[in-house]
Amino acid sequence: MTSFLKPENALKRAEELINVGQKQDALQTLHSLITSKRYRAWQKTLERIMFKYVELCVDMRKGRFAKDGLIQYRIICQQVNVSSLEEVIKHFMHLSTEKAEQARSQAQALEEALDVDDLEADKRPEDLMLSYVSGEKGKERSDRELVTPWFKFLWETYRTVLEILRNNSKLEALYAMTAHRAFQFCKQYKRTTEFRRLCEIIRNHLANLNKYRDQRDRPDLSAPESLQLYLDTRFEQLKVATELELWQEAFRSIEDIHGLMCIVKKTPKASLMVLYYAKLTEIFWISSSHLYHAYAWFRLFLLQKNFNKNLSQKDLQLIASSVVLAALSVPPHDHTQGASHLELEHEKERNLRMANLIGFNLESKPESREVLSRSALLAELVSKGVMSCVTQEVKDIYHLLEHEFLPLDLPSKVQPLLTKISKLGGKLSTASSVPEVQLCQYVPALEKLATLRLLQQVSNVYQTMKIETLSGMIPFFDFSVVEKISVDAAKHKFVSMKVDHMRKVVVFCKTNLESDGLRDHLAKFAEHLNKARQMIYPPDRKPSKIGALLPSLNEVVAKEHKRLLARKSIIEKRKEEQERQLLEMEREEESKRLRLQKITEEAEQRRLANEYEQRKNQRILREIEEREMEEAQALLQEAEKRIKKKGKKPIIEGEKLTKQTLMELTLTEQLRERQEMEKKLQKLAKTMDYLERAKREEAAPLIEAAYQKRLVEEKLLHEREQQLEVEVSKQRHEGDLKEKERLARMVGNKEIYQERVVSSRQAEFNRLSREREERISRILQARRQEREKMRKLKYYLRLEEERQEKLREEEEARKREEAERRKKEEAEHLAKLAEILEKQRQRERELEEKAERQKKEALFGRSGEAAVKPLEPPARPLEAGPTATAPAAAGAAAASAPGKYVPKFRRERAEVPNPAAPLEADRWTNPSRQDGDRWRSDDRRPAFGAGGGSRSSSAWSSSRRGADR
C-alpha cells in the first residue's frame, strides 16, 4: 500500500490513474487511504475523496468497495460532521439511479433500432440460430445484458445505504428517504422479490433497534419526529404492497404499524389512521374475512365522520352504505360449528390478532369470542346512527334481509335493489381520504345471503318442496350453486334440510321442534301479549316526593356542581405541576446519567481499543513465528523423505537447521531432480520416435488398400444416387410444367397488382423523402437561427463586459485621484498648522524676552530707591524666594508705568512689602545658589505683563483650535 503524507496527494494520484485508464488502481488507492487509520480526523479533502471514490465504485459496479468505504467514512465523521456523510450518500444514490436509467433508456433505444431497421427483410441465419438456441427475444437479451446488472447494483446500493443508516439518530430523514426510494424502485419495475426482502430488512432493523437499547446513536422512537418518520415509512410500504398485490406483505406491514403504535403507545394522526383502515378493508376482503372487513369499514366511517369536516354528504352516504353492506355480507352462520379443537384454537388466535389490528382488545377467554360478531356489529351500526346516513336502497335491503319474513317473495324484492346498488359508487371527492368506493363488490355476497335467508324462512314454513319450485324462487343461481350453499349452511347447522334427487324434492328437517322452536314461539307470544296489555292499560305514574320535599334541589345541585368543578380544576393543576416537576427531575437525572454513561463508555472504549491493539500486535508476532517454524519443519520433513527414498543418510541434524539452510538444501535437491527428469524425458522421446516410425511403415500399405476399396464403393454409390436424382428431377420437372400451365392465367393480374404496389410504395417513399427533407431544412433553419441568436448574445455580453470593465477602471482612477487630492490637502493643511505653530512660538519667545526686560528694569529701579533711603534696613534678596520677588517687581513696574491697568492686589504688594520674605529663607536650598536658581526660574517662567500675557494665551488657544480642526 502506498502511503501519502496528505490526502490531496492520493486524490491527485487517483485522477492521474483515471486519465490513463487504470480505474481499478485508482479505486484501490482511494480505498487504502479511506481505510487507513492515519486519516481519522475529518477534513474537507476527505469529502472530495469520497465523492471521487463513490463515482469510481458506481462506474465499475463495485458495491462491496462502496459499502466498506462508506462504513469507514461514517466512523470518521459521525461525531464531527454528519451532514458530509449525508451528502456523500445522496451523491452515491443519485449516480446509481442515473446509471440505471441510462442503461434502461439505452436498452429501449436499442430495441427501437432493432425493430425499425427493416420491416420487410428476413432475419439473418445467425439471428435465427441464436434465437432458437437462447430461447429469448431481443428485448429480453438486451435487458439481461444492459439493464439487469445496473438494476442489481442499484438494489445493492439501497441495501448498503439502509444498512449504514439503520441506527443513526442524526440521519433518520435520509434513512426514511432511502426506504421510500427503494419502495418506488420496487413499484416501478414490479420487483416483488426485492420488495419482500426490503420489508424484511426494515423489519429486522426495527427489531434490533428495540433489542439493543444501549447503543450510543440509537434513534429515540418516543420523539415525535422519529415516530412520524418511521410511521411514514411503514405506510409507504403498505401502499406499495397493496399496489403490487402482495397481500401477505401488506398484512405484515399492517402488523408492523400496529406494533410500532404499541411500542410508543401513541395514536398517529387521523389521516394516517384513515389510510390504515382503508388498506385493512382491502386486505380483509381479499382474505375473505368479511366480519373484520366490516369492522374495518365501521372504524373508517367513524374516523371520517368525526375528523373530516370537509366531507360532503354524498361521500359520507357512500361510505356508510359500504359499512352496512359489508356488515350484511358477513355469513349469518357460525363457522366454528363442528370444528375440531385444534381448528378452534387456530381460529381463536387468528381472531385475536385481527381484532387487535382493528382496535378491539379481546381476552383469550371462550366467552369473549362473541364480542365481535355479526349481530353485535349490526346492533352497533343502529345505535351509532349509521343507518340514518345510508341510501334508501341499502335501508330497504337491510330491512328485507334482517327483519322481514317473506319466504316466497324475498328474492323477487331483493333483486331490483341489488341491481340499483350495483350501479352506485365511484370516485369520491378530494376531501375524502378514501379514493374510491365500489358497492358492486358486495352483490354476490348479498345474493348468497338472500338465498340463505330464503332457505331459512322456507324451512320454518314447509316440510317438503319440489326442486323446480325452489329453483324458480331463487333467480340468482342455478340449483347446483344453491345446493352447494345449502350444504355449507347445513354443515354449520344454520339450516336443516335434505335434497332427494330421486323424488326431486327438498326435505326440511325440524329436529328440535318440541324443545327449541316451540320455546321460542311461546316466548315471542308472551312478549307481544305483554306489550299489548301495556298499551291497553298503561301503568299509573305516581308523583315524585323529592320535588315536594326539596324545592330548591336544582340550586343546591348547581352550586355543588360548580364547587366540585372548581375543586377538580385545582386538583388537576396541582397534578400537572407535580407531574411537570417530576418530569424535570427525571430529565435532569437522565441527562446526568447519560453524561456519566458517556464518559464511562468513552473510557471503556479507549481501554478496549488499547487492549485490542496490544493483543493484535502480539498475535501477529506469534503467528509470524509459528508460520516460520511450521515452514522450517515442513521443509525439513520433505528433505528427510527425499533422502530416505534414495537410501541415503541425513547429512546434518534437523534441529540444527535454520529456515535459510533448509531452503538452500531444498532448492539444490529440486534442481538435481529436475536435471534427472529431463534426461529421462529425452530418452523416452527417442524411444517413442522409433516406435512411431515403425508403426507408420507397417500401416502404409494397409491404408492404401483400404483407400482403393473405398473408391470402388463410393463410385457405385454415386452412380446409383445419380440415376435416382435424374428420375426425381424428371418427375419434378413434369410437375412444374403442369403448375406453370395452371398459373399462367394469373400473370396479368399479378403484373397489375405488382405495378399498383410498386407505385403506392414509390409514392409513399417520395412523400416520406419530402417530409424528411422539409424536417431537416426546418431543423437546419432553427439551428442557424439559434447560432445567430447565441452569436448576438455573446457579442452583446462581450460589449457589456467591456463597458462594465471600462466603468470599473474609470471608477478606480477617480478614486485614486480623489485619494491623492485628499492626501495633498492634508499635507498642505499640516504645513499651514506647522507654520502657525512656529509663528506662535516666535511670538511667545518675544513676549518672554519683553517680560524679562521689564523684570530687570523693575529690579534696577528698586536698587536705586534703596540707595536714596539709607535709614531703612536693607532688603535681603538672597534670602527671599523667586516667587516673592518676581511679583513684587512686576507690580512695582506696573505701578511705575503710567497709563496701564494694574490689579488691586498687585498695587497693595507694591505699596506694602512682605515682612516675612526677607526674614525667612528656604531651608532646603543652598544660600549661595539661591540667586542663580531665582534667575533660572525667572527665565523659565513666562511673564504675564499688562496685556502681554492675555495676548499670548489667546494666540496659543487659537493655534490649538486650528490644530484640532
Residue pairs with C-beta under 8 A, 6 or more apart in sequence:
1 32
1 36
2 13
2 29
2 32
3 36
3 38
4 10
4 13
4 33
6 45
7 33
7 39
7 43
7 45
7 46
7 49
8 45
10 29
10 30
10 33
10 49
11 30
11 45
11 48
11 49
11 52
13 26
13 29
14 26
14 27
14 29
14 30
14 49
14 52
14 56
15 26
15 52
17 23
17 25
17 26
17 29
18 26
18 56
23 56
23 59
23 60
24 60
26 56
27 53
27 56
27 57
27 60
27 62
27 65
30 49
30 52
30 53
30 56
30 69
31 53
31 65
31 68
31 69
33 39
33 49
34 46
34 49
34 50
34 53
34 69
34 72
34 73
35 68
35 69
35 72
39 46
39 76
40 75
40 76
41 76
41 80
42 76
42 77
42 80
42 81
42 84
46 73
46 76
46 77
47 84
47 87
47 88
50 69
50 73
50 84
50 88
51 88
51 91
53 66
53 69
54 66
54 69
54 70
54 88
54 91
54 92
54 95
55 95
56 62
57 63
57 65
57 66
57 69
57 92
58 66
58 92
58 95
58 96
58 99
58 153
61 149
61 150
61 153
63 153
63 156
63 157
63 160
66 92
66 157
66 160
67 160
67 163
67 164
70 85
70 88
70 89
70 92
70 160
70 161
70 164
71 164
73 85
73 88
74 85
74 164
74 168
77 84
77 85
78 85
78 168
78 217
82 168
82 170
82 171
85 171
86 171
86 174
89 161
89 164
89 165
89 174
89 178
90 174
92 157
92 161
93 157
93 158
93 161
93 178
93 181
96 150
96 153
96 154
96 157
97 154
97 181
99 150
99 153
99 154
100 147
100 150
100 151
100 153
100 154
102 150
103 146
103 147
103 149
103 150
103 151
104 147
104 150
106 146
107 139
107 142
107 143
107 146
107 147
110 142
110 146
111 138
111 139
111 142
114 138
123 131
131 137
134 141
136 144
151 189
154 185
155 182
155 185
155 191
155 194
158 178
158 181
158 182
158 185
158 198
159 198
159 201
161 174
161 178
162 175
162 178
162 179
162 182
162 201
162 202
162 205
163 201
165 171
165 174
165 175
165 178
166 175
166 205
166 208
166 209
167 205
167 208
167 209
167 215
167 217
167 218
167 219
168 175
168 217
168 219
169 217
169 218
169 219
169 220
169 226
170 217
172 219
172 225
172 226
172 229
173 229
175 229
176 229
176 230
176 232
176 233
179 198
179 202
179 233
179 236
179 237
180 232
180 233
180 236
182 198
183 195
183 198
183 236
183 237
183 240
184 240
185 191
185 194
186 192
186 194
186 195
186 198
186 240
186 244
187 195
187 240
187 243
187 244
190 244
192 244
192 246
195 240
195 241
195 244
195 246
195 249
196 246
196 249
199 237
199 241
199 249
199 252
199 253
202 233
202 237
203 252
203 256
206 230
206 256
206 260
209 218
209 219
209 221
210 263
212 218
216 598
216 601
219 226
220 226
221 227
221 230
221 260
221 263
221 264
222 264
227 260
227 264
227 266
230 260
231 257
231 260
231 268
231 272
234 253
234 256
234 257
234 260
235 257
235 272
235 275
235 276
237 249
237 253
237 256
238 250
238 253
238 254
238 257
238 275
238 276
238 279
239 275
239 279
241 247
241 249
241 250
241 253
242 250
242 279
242 282
242 283
247 283
247 286
247 287
250 279
250 282
250 283
251 283
251 287
254 276
254 279
254 280
254 283
254 357
255 353
255 357
257 276
258 356
258 357
261 267
261 268
267 273
268 276
270 303
270 306
270 307
270 308
271 433
273 303
274 300
274 303
274 304
274 308
274 433
274 434
275 433
277 296
277 297
277 299
277 300
277 303
277 358
278 300
278 433
278 434
280 292
280 293
280 296
280 357
280 358
281 293
281 296
281 297
281 300
281 326
284 290
284 292
284 293
284 296
284 354
285 293
285 441
289 354
290 326
290 329
290 330
290 331
290 445
291 330
291 372
291 373
291 374
291 377
292 354
292 355
292 357
292 358
292 372
293 326
293 329
294 323
294 326
294 327
294 329
294 330
294 374
294 377
295 358
295 360
295 372
295 377
296 358
297 319
297 322
297 323
297 326
297 327
298 323
298 327
298 377
298 380
298 381
298 386
299 358
299 359
300 319
300 323
300 434
301 319
301 320
301 322
301 323
301 386
302 384
304 311
304 316
304 319
304 432
304 433
304 434
305 311
305 316
308 431
308 432
308 433
310 431
311 429
311 431
311 432
312 429
312 431
312 432
315 428
315 429
315 431
315 432
316 389
317 389
317 390
317 391
318 424
318 425
318 426
318 428
318 437
318 439
319 432
319 434
319 437
320 386
320 389
320 390
321 390
321 391
321 394
321 421
321 424
321 437
321 439
322 437
322 439
322 442
323 381
323 386
323 390
324 381
324 386
324 387
324 390
324 394
324 398
325 394
325 421
325 439
325 442
325 446
326 442
327 374
327 377
327 378
327 381
328 397
328 398
328 401
328 402
328 442
328 445
328 446
328 449
329 442
329 445
329 446
329 449
330 374
330 377
331 374
331 448
331 449
331 452
332 374
332 449
332 452
332 453
332 494
333 452
333 489
333 492
333 493
333 494
334 492
334 493
335 347
335 492
336 343
336 344
336 347
336 369
337 491
337 492
337 493
338 491
338 492
338 493
339 347
348 364
348 369
351 362
351 369
351 372
352 362
352 364
355 361
355 362
355 372
356 362
360 371
360 372
362 368
362 369
362 371
362 372
370 376
378 402
381 387
387 395
387 398
390 398
391 424
393 417
393 420
393 421
393 424
394 421
396 417
397 414
397 417
397 418
397 421
397 446
400 406
400 410
400 413
400 414
400 417
401 414
401 446
401 449
401 450
401 453
404 410
405 457
406 413
406 457
407 454
407 457
407 458
407 460
407 461
407 462
408 473
410 450
410 453
410 454
410 457
411 450
411 451
411 454
411 473
411 474
411 475
411 476
412 475
414 446
414 447
414 450
415 475
415 476
418 443
418 446
418 447
421 439
421 440
421 442
421 443
421 446
422 439
422 440
422 443
423 440
424 439
424 440
425 436
425 437
425 438
425 439
425 440
426 436
426 437
426 438
427 435
427 436
428 434
428 435
428 436
428 437
447 476
447 477
448 485
450 476
451 474
451 476
451 477
451 482
451 485
452 485
452 489
452 494
452 495
454 473
454 474
455 485
455 486
455 489
455 495
455 497
456 494
456 495
458 465
458 470
458 473
458 508
459 495
459 496
459 497
459 508
459 510
462 508
463 507
463 508
463 510
464 505
464 506
464 507
464 508
465 505
465 506
465 508
466 504
466 505
466 506
467 479
467 499
467 501
467 504
467 505
467 506
468 504
470 479
470 482
470 506
471 478
471 479
471 482
474 482
477 485
483 499
486 495
486 497
486 499
489 495
490 496
490 497
495 508
496 508
496 509
496 510
496 511
497 506
497 507
497 508
497 509
498 506
498 507
498 509
499 506
499 507
500 506
500 507
510 517
546 553
547 553
550 556
628 659
631 659
632 657
632 658
632 659
632 662
635 659
635 662
635 663
635 665
635 666
636 654
636 657
636 662
638 666
639 662
639 665
639 666
639 669
640 650
640 654
642 669
643 649
643 650
657 665
832 962
833 959
833 962
833 963
836 959
836 962
837 959
837 963
840 955
840 956
840 959
843 952
843 955
844 942
844 952
844 955
844 956
847 942
847 943
847 948
847 949
847 951
847 952
848 942
848 943
850 943
850 945
850 948
851 942
851 943
851 944
851 945
851 948
852 938
852 939
852 943
854 890
854 893
854 943
854 945
855 886
855 889
855 890
855 893
855 938
855 943
857 893
858 889
858 890
858 892
858 893
858 896
859 889
861 892
861 893
861 896
862 875
862 889
862 892
866 872
866 874
866 875
875 913
875 918
876 918
877 885
877 931
878 921
878 927
878 930
878 931
879 917
879 918
879 919
879 920
879 921
879 927
879 930
880 914
880 917
880 918
880 921
881 917
881 922
881 930
881 934
882 933
882 934
882 937
882 938
884 914
884 917
885 917
885 934
886 938
886 941
887 906
887 909
888 909
888 910
888 913
888 914
890 906
890 943
890 945
891 902
891 906
891 907
891 909
891 910
892 910
894 900
894 902
894 906
894 910
894 945
894 946
895 902
895 906
895 907
895 910
897 946
900 946
900 947
901 946
902 946
921 927
921 930
922 930
925 933
942 949
942 952
943 949
944 950
944 952
